[in-house]
Amino acid sequence: MKHLLLSLLCICTLLAKAQDSGAVHLADPAIFLHNGLYYLYGTVEGRAGEGFQVYTSTDLRHWSLSPKNGGYALKKGDAFGTAGFWAPQVFQYRDSIYMAYVANENIAIAVATDPLGPFTQRVKAPLAAPVKQIDPFVFMDGGKIYLYHVRLTGGNRIFVAEMTDDLAAIRPATLRECIVATNQWENTANTKWPVTEGPSVFKHDGLYYLVYTANDFRHPDYAVGYATSKSPSGPWEKYSGNPILHKNMISQHGTGHGDFFRDSDGGLQYVFHTHYSLTKVGPRRTAVLKAALNGQRLVMDAGSFQFLQKQAP
């Protein structure tokens, strides 16, 4: 019996490796659509001290690492940070392309003329803050710029603040807390440091949707929920049916910390990461699925779930 169990374990390991062959391994991913081409960014598993890689795709299925700058859109030394390059978000503002990102548990914003980079800073500095902060998401609405982000204070808590027009700072008087873990699904381990993180925001029919992930990223119950508000600053009402994306829906652990984007047909999609397997956290795998609004209710289409794959040479 012992030999049979060992054989089965070996077979399962080989099958997992075969399935993972060619998979994209970026955690905390984001996708930016620009001039008909999709750009994928994320935390580089095992090399988060080097910067951010960028992949491109025309179909959201097959991805090629950029041939530019060694595959990196932002490299250490070109902008703020020496370690912990996490959770990038790329967006267009005025005539330039910007990347909001984390390094050294601070938020910084770099700029480029091309989504492939290189993203740089003239002054290599983070946004000023009295606490550590991570997971930026820049959202523009009604002529104002909002920075949704996570502050490490009594847990990972999601905040929002208006930004200055030059993206160099927040307006402190506008800082508001949005989301903190209070529901059972958000802290299944009942830890003293509850976690809500990875905010992504969009607007539909005058209603604002703040999508977030709860639980520690290493926990199998890492899962996605959302809250709504009539104002980008809140107050936010959590959806009573949360979580809307969790391990039982797609048979994968650690589902979350992603970004919403519109595809080339205008459809709403969510890119996110999962654990490497049911028994191992990393390197985390990048996946995507479709989403839709049923009235005011946000619904994830589990049947459209797919892992992203590297383009064969």
Helices and strands as residue ranges (DSSP letters): H 2-20, E 26-34, E 37-44, E 51-57, E 62-65, G 68-71, E 72-75, E 86-93, E 96-103, E 106-112, E 133-141, E 144-152, E 156-162, G 172-174, E 176-179, G 184-187, E 196-204, E 207-214, E 223-229, E 237-238, H 247-250, E 256-262, E 268-274, E 285-294, E 297-307, E 309-310
